Amino acid sequence: MYSIAYHSKYNHPLPAGHRFPMEKYDLLREQLLYWGIVTKEQFFEPKPVDLQEVYKVHDREYVDRYVHLELNEKEIRQIGFKQNQHLIDRELLLIGGTIQGALNSLKDEISFNIAGGTHHACIDHGEGFCMLNDQAIAAQFLIDHQFAQKILIIDLDVHQGNGTADIFNNRKDVFTFSMHCESNYPFRKKRSHLDIGLEIGTKDDEYLSILSKNLKNIENSFQADFIFYQSGVDILETDKMGKLKCTIEGCKERDRIVMNFAKSLGIPMQCSMGGGYSPELKTILQAHTNTFIAANDVFSYSENLI
């Protein structure tokens, strides 16, 4: 069975009316268990990442100011969260969960982090609710410790993974693929190895066709031995910050396509949840839940839960 990183500190208290649906992390765990999609035994409590691993990806001066609560007001506004020790602890735990999950997936084929996908965190600054880049740090960890040699990062959040692109710019051992809404945040985009900027209003059929075509092209040009998947559900038509018109069913099929891609090639994969900003929390939870249902189907885990 695959493992799922979760910690009670993932649900960080935010002011009333804040745009980020932080409560989804606790509720997603509860929903997955209530519906019998996963078992309690699949969850593990991550340990904080060692800062030495973070320094290998992010600028040391920025990291030190971040962990010592020394960011200036402009930097804090750019991130979108008021900084405090609880938030720092959360971030370091979250990254630890992605790293441990990645190691687990080497034997389990796939792993999850109920949080994560902090793809807007760039080398020397944070933005867009992202302080440090969990999947980039985990990718570098796998390479440095010789668990992988060529890593593919598939980022299907509706917003471009500018931080991930910034970190791995011109690298040949990490291939960054971002498929996003072109006319959306971030408005100053970084260059991924492959950027697919979709038009406003793109619907399921076109979205899934473009995704399948580009995954096939990547398969033919880059021989990855590990995949990180940022599975943001802000591609939904209901999303307040999305601008695409994908359905719940289309989003689930997207996850299935990515997982079948990894499964068919025998490449282990770590999946972080990414964004989702639909007005009704139940819509966000349903879309994230579908990602786990897709994994059960693709990796034949459903029968083990009956």
Solvent accessible surface area in square Angstrom, and as a share of the most:
residue,aa,sasa,rsa
1,M,88,0.39
2,Y,2,0.01
3,S,15,0.10
4,I,0,0.00
5,A,0,0.00
6,Y,34,0.13
7,H,26,0.11
8,S,76,0.49
9,K,66,0.28
10,Y,0,0.00
11,N,46,0.23
12,H,7,0.03
13,P,101,0.63
14,L,44,0.22
15,P,92,0.58
16,A,111,0.86
17,G,82,0.79
18,H,55,0.24
19,R,150,0.55
20,F,24,0.10
21,P,16,0.10
22,M,5,0.02
23,E,79,0.36
24,K,2,0.01
25,Y,8,0.03
26,D,37,0.19
27,L,65,0.32
28,L,1,0.01
29,R,63,0.23
30,E,98,0.44
31,Q,37,0.16
32,L,0,0.00
33,L,41,0.20
34,Y,186,0.71
35,W,122,0.43
36,G,40,0.39
37,I,16,0.08
38,V,4,0.02
39,T,48,0.28
40,K,141,0.60
41,E,149,0.67
42,Q,9,0.04
43,F,27,0.11
44,F,44,0.18
45,E,124,0.56
46,P,7,0.05
47,K,168,0.71
48,P,85,0.53
49,V,13,0.07
50,D,88,0.45
51,L,50,0.25
52,Q,98,0.44
53,E,23,0.11
54,V,0,0.00
55,Y,39,0.15
56,K,101,0.43
57,V,11,0.06
58,H,4,0.02
59,D,54,0.28
60,R,130,0.47
61,E,101,0.45
62,Y,2,0.01
63,V,0,0.00
64,D,43,0.22
65,R,55,0.20
66,Y,2,0.01
67,V,20,0.12
68,H,117,0.52
69,L,82,0.41
70,E,106,0.47
71,L,15,0.08
72,N,82,0.42
73,E,117,0.52
74,K,144,0.61
75,E,25,0.11
76,I,33,0.17
77,R,167,0.61
78,Q,81,0.36
79,I,1,0.01
80,G,28,0.27
81,F,3,0.01
82,K,166,0.70
83,Q,22,0.10
84,N,59,0.30
85,Q,95,0.42
86,H,61,0.27
87,L,0,0.00
88,I,3,0.01
89,D,40,0.21
90,R,9,0.03
91,E,1,0.00
92,L,24,0.12
93,L,13,0.06
94,L,1,0.01
95,I,0,0.00
96,G,9,0.09
97,G,0,0.00
98,T,0,0.00
99,I,15,0.07
100,Q,76,0.34
101,G,0,0.00
102,A,0,0.00
103,L,43,0.21
104,N,22,0.11
105,S,0,0.00
106,L,73,0.36
107,K,151,0.64
108,D,27,0.14
109,E,70,0.31
110,I,0,0.00
111,S,0,0.00
112,F,0,0.00
113,N,0,0.00
114,I,0,0.00
115,A,1,0.00
116,G,9,0.08
117,G,6,0.05
118,T,13,0.07
119,H,10,0.04
120,H,10,0.04
121,A,0,0.00
122,C,0,0.00
123,I,65,0.33
124,D,78,0.41
125,H,45,0.20
126,G,2,0.02
127,E,15,0.07
128,G,19,0.18
129,F,23,0.10
130,C,8,0.05
131,M,1,0.00
132,L,0,0.00
133,N,1,0.01
134,D,0,0.00
135,Q,6,0.03
136,A,0,0.00
137,I,0,0.00
138,A,0,0.00
139,A,0,0.00
140,Q,21,0.09
141,F,32,0.13
142,L,0,0.00
143,I,34,0.17
144,D,61,0.32
145,H,82,0.37
146,Q,163,0.73
147,F,94,0.39
148,A,5,0.04
149,Q,140,0.62
150,K,69,0.29
151,I,0,0.00
152,L,2,0.01
153,I,4,0.02
154,I,0,0.00
155,D,5,0.03
156,L,0,0.00
157,D,3,0.01
158,V,0,0.00
159,H,12,0.06
160,Q,1,0.00
161,G,2,0.02
162,N,4,0.02
163,G,0,0.00
164,T,6,0.04
165,A,1,0.01
166,D,29,0.15
167,I,19,0.10
168,F,1,0.00
169,N,81,0.42
170,N,128,0.66
171,R,70,0.26
172,K,183,0.77
173,D,38,0.20
174,V,0,0.00
175,F,31,0.13
176,T,6,0.04
177,F,1,0.00
178,S,3,0.02
179,M,1,0.00
180,H,1,0.01
181,C,0,0.00
182,E,87,0.39
183,S,60,0.38
184,N,8,0.04
185,Y,69,0.26
186,P,5,0.03
187,F,154,0.64
188,R,225,0.82
189,K,60,0.25
190,K,85,0.36
191,R,202,0.74
192,S,9,0.06
193,H,69,0.31
194,L,44,0.22
195,D,51,0.27
196,I,35,0.18
197,G,37,0.35
198,L,6,0.03
199,E,142,0.64
200,I,106,0.54
201,G,21,0.20
202,T,6,0.03
203,K,127,0.54
204,D,28,0.14
205,D,122,0.63
206,E,96,0.43
207,Y,1,0.00
208,L,29,0.14
209,S,70,0.45
210,I,44,0.22
211,L,0,0.00
212,S,50,0.32
213,K,137,0.58
214,N,15,0.08
215,L,4,0.02
216,K,110,0.47
217,N,73,0.38
218,I,3,0.01
219,E,51,0.23
220,N,102,0.52
221,S,82,0.53
222,F,20,0.08
223,Q,115,0.51
224,A,16,0.12
225,D,58,0.30
226,F,0,0.00
227,I,0,0.00
228,F,0,0.00
229,Y,0,0.00
230,Q,2,0.01
231,S,0,0.00
232,G,0,0.00
233,V,1,0.01
234,D,0,0.00
235,I,1,0.00
236,L,4,0.02
237,E,100,0.45
238,T,75,0.44
239,D,12,0.06
240,K,124,0.52
241,M,43,0.19
242,G,1,0.01
243,K,96,0.41
244,L,3,0.01
245,K,89,0.38
246,C,2,0.01
247,T,58,0.34
248,I,44,0.22
249,E,123,0.55
250,G,5,0.04
251,C,1,0.01
252,K,48,0.20
253,E,66,0.30
254,R,0,0.00
255,D,0,0.00
256,R,62,0.23
257,I,33,0.17
258,V,0,0.00
259,M,0,0.00
260,N,69,0.35
261,F,20,0.08
262,A,0,0.00
263,K,85,0.36
264,S,90,0.58
265,L,70,0.35
266,G,64,0.62
267,I,20,0.10
268,P,24,0.15
269,M,0,0.00
270,Q,0,0.00
271,C,0,0.00
272,S,0,0.00
273,M,1,0.00
274,G,8,0.08
275,G,8,0.08
276,G,0,0.00
277,Y,18,0.07
278,S,6,0.04
279,P,93,0.58
280,E,93,0.42
281,L,44,0.22
282,K,145,0.62
283,T,27,0.16
284,I,3,0.01
285,L,15,0.08
286,Q,55,0.24
287,A,0,0.00
288,H,0,0.00
289,T,0,0.00
290,N,9,0.04
291,T,0,0.00
292,F,0,0.00
293,I,42,0.21
294,A,0,0.00
295,A,0,0.00
296,N,7,0.04
297,D,65,0.34
298,V,18,0.11
299,F,11,0.04
300,S,67,0.43
301,Y,19,0.07
302,S,45,0.29
303,E,122,0.55
304,N,93,0.48
305,L,43,0.22
306,I,191,0.97
